[in-house]
Amino acid sequence: MRTVIAGQLVELPGTIAAIRAALDEDRAKAFDAEIPHVPVAELPLTLARWALSTTDADAEDAELFARLARGEDVGA
């Protein structure tokens, strides 16, 4: 999987094992606790969320939402 973050093409972990390996110990425990209980229909979105959490995408999104909340024109 690939996405663009801060203008750069980023390769995301593409397997359950790779996602887990990219997480720190505490987040890996949370991942292990969540994944076995995710309904099949929700699994792709949940795995994508976890894969994105291994990047700076959350910080980029938070900054964008903060700018929107301040009423800035973000060019969207």
VMD Tcl script that builds the backbone (N, CA, C; Angstrom):
set m [mol new atoms 228]
animate dup $m
set s [atomselect $m all]
$s set {name element resname resid chain x y z} {
  {N N MET 1 A 0.847 -1.173 0.000}
  {CA C MET 1 A 0.000 0.000 0.000}
  {C C MET 1 A 0.892 1.235 0.000}
  {N N ARG 2 A 0.437 2.255 -0.686}
  {CA C ARG 2 A 1.166 3.523 -0.739}
  {C C ARG 2 A 0.208 4.675 -0.505}
  {N N THR 3 A 0.759 5.748 0.034}
  {CA C THR 3 A 0.005 6.984 0.205}
  {C C THR 3 A 0.973 8.145 0.126}
  {N N VAL 4 A 0.447 9.335 0.056}
  {CA C VAL 4 A 1.275 10.534 0.040}
  {C C VAL 4 A 1.101 11.245 1.367}
  {N N ILE 5 A 2.217 11.502 2.029}
  {CA C ILE 5 A 2.227 12.208 3.308}
  {C C ILE 5 A 3.265 13.314 3.204}
  {N N ALA 6 A 2.833 14.534 3.475}
  {CA C ALA 6 A 3.713 15.708 3.398}
  {C C ALA 6 A 4.381 15.794 2.029}
  {N N GLY 7 A 3.620 15.430 0.989}
  {CA C GLY 7 A 4.121 15.536 -0.362}
  {C C GLY 7 A 5.057 14.416 -0.802}
  {N N GLN 8 A 5.261 13.436 0.057}
  {CA C GLN 8 A 6.164 12.328 -0.247}
  {C C GLN 8 A 5.392 11.028 -0.369}
  {N N LEU 9 A 5.747 10.214 -1.363}
  {CA C LEU 9 A 5.147 8.900 -1.507}
  {C C LEU 9 A 5.705 7.993 -0.419}
  {N N VAL 10 A 4.814 7.370 0.347}
  {CA C VAL 10 A 5.209 6.538 1.485}
  {C C VAL 10 A 4.663 5.132 1.275}
  {N N GLU 11 A 5.511 4.140 1.463}
  {CA C GLU 11 A 5.110 2.735 1.403}
  {C C GLU 11 A 4.630 2.336 2.800}
  {N N LEU 12 A 3.395 1.889 2.886}
  {CA C LEU 12 A 2.832 1.456 4.164}
  {C C LEU 12 A 3.066 -0.038 4.351}
  {N N PRO 13 A 3.112 -0.493 5.606}
  {CA C PRO 13 A 3.193 -1.930 5.825}
  {C C PRO 13 A 1.985 -2.604 5.178}
  {N N GLY 14 A 2.214 -3.686 4.431}
  {CA C GLY 14 A 1.158 -4.272 3.623}
  {C C GLY 14 A 0.618 -5.607 4.083}
  {N N THR 15 A 1.065 -6.071 5.234}
  {CA C THR 15 A 0.518 -7.313 5.794}
  {C C THR 15 A 0.226 -7.089 7.264}
  {N N ILE 16 A -0.573 -7.962 7.832}
  {CA C ILE 16 A -0.857 -7.867 9.263}
  {C C ILE 16 A 0.447 -7.950 10.054}
  {N N ALA 17 A 1.315 -8.881 9.676}
  {CA C ALA 17 A 2.593 -9.039 10.375}
  {C C ALA 17 A 3.463 -7.795 10.236}
  {N N ALA 18 A 3.492 -7.197 9.050}
  {CA C ALA 18 A 4.311 -5.998 8.842}
  {C C ALA 18 A 3.769 -4.806 9.630}
  {N N ILE 19 A 2.454 -4.679 9.679}
  {CA C ILE 19 A 1.863 -3.602 10.480}
  {C C ILE 19 A 2.258 -3.779 11.937}
  {N N ARG 20 A 2.086 -4.984 12.451}
  {CA C ARG 20 A 2.405 -5.244 13.848}
  {C C ARG 20 A 3.881 -4.972 14.137}
  {N N ALA 21 A 4.759 -5.379 13.224}
  {CA C ALA 21 A 6.195 -5.186 13.409}
  {C C ALA 21 A 6.582 -3.709 13.431}
  {N N ALA 22 A 5.792 -2.867 12.788}
  {CA C ALA 22 A 6.087 -1.439 12.728}
  {C C ALA 22 A 5.619 -0.680 13.966}
  {N N LEU 23 A 4.885 -1.344 14.845}
  {CA C LEU 23 A 4.336 -0.705 16.038}
  {C C LEU 23 A 5.270 -0.862 17.222}
  {N N ASP 24 A 5.239 0.121 18.144}
  {CA C ASP 24 A 5.986 -0.050 19.384}
  {C C ASP 24 A 5.255 -1.075 20.258}
  {N N GLU 25 A 5.879 -1.473 21.341}
  {CA C GLU 25 A 5.354 -2.572 22.161}
  {C C GLU 25 A 3.936 -2.323 22.669}
  {N N ASP 26 A 3.670 -1.128 23.171}
  {CA C ASP 26 A 2.334 -0.839 23.706}
  {C C ASP 26 A 1.277 -0.844 22.607}
  {N N ARG 27 A 1.613 -0.246 21.474}
  {CA C ARG 27 A 0.654 -0.218 20.373}
  {C C ARG 27 A 0.471 -1.600 19.768}
  {N N ALA 28 A 1.522 -2.415 19.764}
  {CA C ALA 28 A 1.397 -3.793 19.270}
  {C C ALA 28 A 0.431 -4.588 20.150}
  {N N LYS 29 A 0.469 -4.346 21.445}
  {CA C LYS 29 A -0.470 -5.023 22.350}
  {C C LYS 29 A -1.912 -4.600 22.045}
  {N N ALA 30 A -2.110 -3.309 21.804}
  {CA C ALA 30 A -3.456 -2.824 21.467}
  {C C ALA 30 A -3.916 -3.413 20.131}
  {N N PHE 31 A -3.014 -3.484 19.171}
  {CA C PHE 31 A -3.302 -4.085 17.869}
  {C C PHE 31 A -3.719 -5.546 18.046}
  {N N ASP 32 A -2.922 -6.290 18.824}
  {CA C ASP 32 A -3.219 -7.708 19.072}
  {C C ASP 32 A -4.569 -7.900 19.757}
  {N N ALA 33 A -4.925 -6.967 20.616}
  {CA C ALA 33 A -6.207 -7.067 21.323}
  {C C ALA 33 A -7.380 -6.739 20.399}
  {N N GLU 34 A -7.167 -5.821 19.457}
  {CA C GLU 34 A -8.265 -5.373 18.596}
  {C C GLU 34 A -8.505 -6.285 17.393}
  {N N ILE 35 A -7.473 -6.629 16.678}
  {CA C ILE 35 A -7.615 -7.281 15.370}
  {C C ILE 35 A -8.436 -8.570 15.393}
  {N N PRO 36 A -8.265 -9.463 16.362}
  {CA C PRO 36 A -9.055 -10.697 16.314}
  {C C PRO 36 A -10.568 -10.487 16.458}
  {N N HIS 37 A -10.962 -9.295 16.902}
  {CA C HIS 37 A -12.379 -9.037 17.166}
  {C C HIS 37 A -13.033 -8.115 16.133}
  {N N VAL 38 A -12.280 -7.714 15.125}
  {CA C VAL 38 A -12.813 -6.822 14.095}
  {C C VAL 38 A -13.663 -7.640 13.125}
  {N N PRO 39 A -14.903 -7.209 12.882}
  {CA C PRO 39 A -15.730 -7.906 11.892}
  {C C PRO 39 A -15.037 -7.901 10.520}
  {N N VAL 40 A -15.203 -8.964 9.767}
  {CA C VAL 40 A -14.535 -9.114 8.477}
  {C C VAL 40 A -14.779 -7.910 7.572}
  {N N ALA 41 A -15.995 -7.412 7.557}
  {CA C ALA 41 A -16.312 -6.278 6.686}
  {C C ALA 41 A -15.531 -5.021 7.065}
  {N N GLU 42 A -15.109 -4.906 8.311}
  {CA C GLU 42 A -14.388 -3.731 8.790}
  {C C GLU 42 A -12.873 -3.924 8.785}
  {N N LEU 43 A -12.416 -5.133 8.482}
  {CA C LEU 43 A -10.990 -5.437 8.579}
  {C C LEU 43 A -10.126 -4.585 7.644}
  {N N PRO 44 A -10.467 -4.409 6.370}
  {CA C PRO 44 A -9.600 -3.581 5.513}
  {C C PRO 44 A -9.410 -2.158 6.042}
  {N N LEU 45 A -10.492 -1.519 6.463}
  {CA C LEU 45 A -10.395 -0.154 6.980}
  {C C LEU 45 A -9.584 -0.113 8.278}
  {N N THR 46 A -9.803 -1.090 9.132}
  {CA C THR 46 A -9.070 -1.140 10.402}
  {C C THR 46 A -7.582 -1.345 10.158}
  {N N LEU 47 A -7.237 -2.245 9.242}
  {CA C LEU 47 A -5.821 -2.466 8.931}
  {C C LEU 47 A -5.198 -1.227 8.295}
  {N N ALA 48 A -5.944 -0.543 7.441}
  {CA C ALA 48 A -5.433 0.695 6.842}
  {C C ALA 48 A -5.193 1.747 7.919}
  {N N ARG 49 A -6.104 1.849 8.872}
  {CA C ARG 49 A -5.934 2.814 9.979}
  {C C ARG 49 A -4.668 2.497 10.764}
  {N N TRP 50 A -4.463 1.224 11.084}
  {CA C TRP 50 A -3.261 0.834 11.825}
  {C C TRP 50 A -2.003 1.074 10.996}
  {N N ALA 51 A -2.051 0.750 9.703}
  {CA C ALA 51 A -0.881 0.974 8.840}
  {C C ALA 51 A -0.539 2.459 8.778}
  {N N LEU 52 A -1.557 3.301 8.634}
  {CA C LEU 52 A -1.323 4.746 8.604}
  {C C LEU 52 A -0.786 5.261 9.934}
  {N N SER 53 A -1.129 4.584 11.018}
  {CA C SER 53 A -0.670 5.032 12.332}
  {C C SER 53 A 0.834 4.857 12.506}
  {N N THR 54 A 1.477 4.131 11.592}
  {CA C THR 54 A 2.934 3.949 11.662}
  {C C THR 54 A 3.668 5.083 10.957}
  {N N THR 55 A 2.919 6.081 10.462}
  {CA C THR 55 A 3.486 7.202 9.715}
  {C C THR 55 A 3.172 8.514 10.433}
  {N N ASP 56 A 3.491 9.605 9.777}
  {CA C ASP 56 A 3.160 10.936 10.310}
  {C C ASP 56 A 1.826 11.442 9.781}
  {N N ALA 57 A 1.015 10.556 9.211}
  {CA C ALA 57 A -0.264 10.967 8.626}
  {C C ALA 57 A -1.174 11.605 9.671}
  {N N ASP 58 A -1.184 11.084 10.889}
  {CA C ASP 58 A -2.046 11.651 11.926}
  {C C ASP 58 A -1.679 13.099 12.225}
  {N N ALA 59 A -0.392 13.378 12.303}
  {CA C ALA 59 A 0.052 14.745 12.582}
  {C C ALA 59 A -0.334 15.678 11.440}
  {N N GLU 60 A -0.173 15.197 10.206}
  {CA C GLU 60 A -0.544 16.003 9.047}
  {C C GLU 60 A -2.051 16.284 9.051}
  {N N ASP 61 A -2.850 15.260 9.348}
  {CA C ASP 61 A -4.301 15.437 9.413}
  {C C ASP 61 A -4.687 16.401 10.534}
  {N N ALA 62 A -4.070 16.249 11.703}
  {CA C ALA 62 A -4.391 17.119 12.835}
  {C C ALA 62 A -4.092 18.582 12.491}
  {N N GLU 63 A -2.969 18.807 11.818}
  {CA C GLU 63 A -2.617 20.164 11.417}
  {C C GLU 63 A -3.642 20.729 10.425}
  {N N LEU 64 A -4.054 19.919 9.463}
  {CA C LEU 64 A -5.045 20.356 8.482}
  {C C LEU 64 A -6.375 20.694 9.161}
  {N N PHE 65 A -6.829 19.815 10.063}
  {CA C PHE 65 A -8.099 20.069 10.752}
  {C C PHE 65 A -8.011 21.302 11.640}
  {N N ALA 66 A -6.861 21.546 12.251}
  {CA C ALA 66 A -6.684 22.747 13.066}
  {C C ALA 66 A -6.776 23.996 12.187}
  {N N ARG 67 A -6.163 23.943 11.015}
  {CA C ARG 67 A -6.248 25.077 10.089}
  {C C ARG 67 A -7.687 25.308 9.650}
  {N N LEU 68 A -8.402 24.229 9.348}
  {CA C LEU 68 A -9.808 24.363 8.966}
  {C C LEU 68 A -10.628 24.956 10.102}
  {N N ALA 69 A -10.362 24.524 11.343}
  {CA C ALA 69 A -11.097 25.024 12.500}
  {C C ALA 69 A -10.858 26.513 12.704}
  {N N ARG 70 A -9.662 26.983 12.326}
  {CA C ARG 70 A -9.353 28.420 12.434}
  {C C ARG 70 A -9.955 29.197 11.262}
  {N N GLY 71 A -10.560 28.500 10.316}
  {CA C GLY 71 A -11.176 29.159 9.177}
  {C C GLY 71 A -10.218 29.484 8.048}
  {N N GLU 72 A -9.028 28.882 8.072}
  {CA C GLU 72 A -8.048 29.139 7.013}
  {C C GLU 72 A -8.491 28.483 5.710}
  {N N ASP 73 A -8.115 29.110 4.620}
  {CA C ASP 73 A -8.338 28.526 3.294}
  {C C ASP 73 A -7.203 27.536 3.046}
  {N N VAL 74 A -7.546 26.261 2.929}
  {CA C VAL 74 A -6.522 25.228 2.748}
  {C C VAL 74 A -6.420 24.790 1.301}
  {N N GLY 75 A -7.122 25.483 0.421}
  {CA C GLY 75 A -7.024 25.183 -0.995}
  {C C GLY 75 A -7.745 23.920 -1.423}
  {N N ALA 76 A -8.678 23.471 -0.614}
  {CA C ALA 76 A -9.400 22.256 -0.974}
  {C C ALA 76 A -10.680 22.579 -1.686}
}
mol reanalyze $m
mol bondsrecalc $m
mol representation Tube
mol addrep $m
